[in-house]
Amino acid sequence: MKARVHVMLKNGVLDPQGEAVRHALGTLGFDGVNGVRQGKVIELDLADGTSEATINEMCEKLLANTVIESFSVEVV
């Protein structure tokens, strides 16, 4: 089975990479981009039957810094 984990900075946490992308888009002529938040997607190839609780535990212990990041899990 496969799972996809989406990790994003929590609201209120500064996102310097997102700001750099927003600025670069403006420089390239893409007007109207008021904000960019950058995150990451992690794809896991797991043994069949791996529980969503186990995947959440992986995220909380390693894949996301839960102090400043939120995550969502999608089983695909």
C-alpha positions in Angstrom: 0.0 0.0 0.0 1.1 3.6 -0.5 0.5 6.6 1.6 1.2 10.2 0.8 2.0 12.6 3.7 1.6 16.4 3.1 3.6 18.5 5.5 3.1 22.3 5.7 4.2 25.0 8.1 1.5 26.0 10.5 -0.3 29.3 10.1 1.6 32.1 11.7 5.0 30.5 11.2 7.2 32.5 8.8 8.0 30.8 5.5 11.1 32.3 4.0 11.2 29.8 1.1 7.6 30.6 0.3 8.4 34.3 0.4 11.4 33.8 -1.9 9.2 31.9 -4.4 6.6 34.7 -4.3 9.2 37.3 -4.9 10.8 35.3 -7.8 7.3 34.9 -9.4 6.8 38.6 -9.3 10.3 39.2 -10.8 9.3 36.8 -13.7 6.2 38.9 -14.4 3.6 36.8 -12.7 1.5 39.6 -11.1 -1.1 39.0 -8.4 0.7 36.4 -6.4 0.0 37.7 -2.9 1.5 34.8 -0.9 3.2 31.4 -1.2 3.5 28.7 1.4 5.9 25.9 0.6 5.6 22.4 2.0 6.7 18.9 1.3 5.1 15.7 0.1 6.4 12.3 1.4 5.4 9.1 -0.4 5.6 5.9 1.7 5.5 2.4 0.3 4.2 0.4 3.2 3.2 -3.2 4.0 -0.4 -4.0 3.3 -2.5 -3.4 6.4 -0.3 -0.7 7.9 -2.7 1.3 10.0 -3.3 5.0 9.7 -2.5 5.3 13.4 1.0 3.9 12.6 1.5 6.4 9.8 0.4 9.2 12.1 3.0 8.0 14.6 5.7 8.1 11.9 4.8 11.6 11.1 4.8 12.7 14.8 8.1 11.1 15.6 10.1 11.8 12.4 8.4 13.1 9.2 7.0 16.4 10.6 8.2 18.8 13.2 4.8 19.1 15.0 5.8 22.2 16.9 5.9 24.3 13.6 4.4 22.0 11.0 1.0 20.3 10.4 0.5 17.1 8.4 -2.2 15.2 6.6 -2.1 11.6 5.5 -3.7 10.3 2.3 -3.7 6.5 1.7 -3.5 5.9 -2.1 
